[in-house]
Amino acid sequence: MGTEQVPCVTLQEIFDKHQLDRCQLLKMDCEGSEYEISYNCPSTYLHRVDQMAIEVHRGKDVNQNITALADYLKSLDFNTHQYAEHMLWAKLNRDS
C-alpha cells in the first residue's frame, strides 16, 4: 500500500484566512490528526471555538488517547464528555 501526500492547513490558518472571530461547532474526524491539530493550535484560537465534537483514535504516543486529549482541553477551560470509547465532546466554559 502506498502513501499519498495531501496539502494541509492549520486551524489557525483557517481562522485567519476567513477572518473568523468565532466557531460555534468544530467537528473533527481526521483519522488520528486530532492530536496534532489540537495540541499545536494556539489556545487563543481554540478559545474561539464554543463546542467541539471529536472522533478520537488511539495513537502511538502517551498523549494520544481520549483521556489525554480531554485533560488537555480541560486545562484550557473546556468541559468535556466522552461518548462511547472514541467520541469526545468539549464545550468552552465561558463563565470563568
Rosetta blueprint (number, residue, H / E / L):
1 M L
2 G L
3 T L
4 E L
5 Q L
6 V L
7 P L
8 C L
9 V L
10 T L
11 L H
12 Q H
13 E H
14 I H
15 F H
16 D H
17 K H
18 H L
19 Q L
20 L L
21 D L
22 R L
23 C E
24 Q E
25 L E
26 L E
27 K E
28 M E
29 D L
30 C L
31 E L
32 G L
33 S L
34 E H
35 Y H
36 E H
37 I H
38 S H
39 Y H
40 N H
41 C L
42 P L
43 S H
44 T H
45 Y H
46 L H
47 H L
48 R L
49 V E
50 D E
51 Q E
52 M E
53 A E
54 I E
55 E E
56 V L
57 H L
58 R L
59 G L
60 K L
61 D L
62 V L
63 N L
64 Q L
65 N L
66 I H
67 T H
68 A H
69 L H
70 A H
71 D H
72 Y H
73 L H
74 K H
75 S H
76 L L
77 D L
78 F E
79 N E
80 T E
81 H E
82 Q E
83 Y E
84 A L
85 E L
86 H L
87 M E
88 L E
89 W E
90 A E
91 K E
92 L E
93 N L
94 R L
95 D L
96 S L
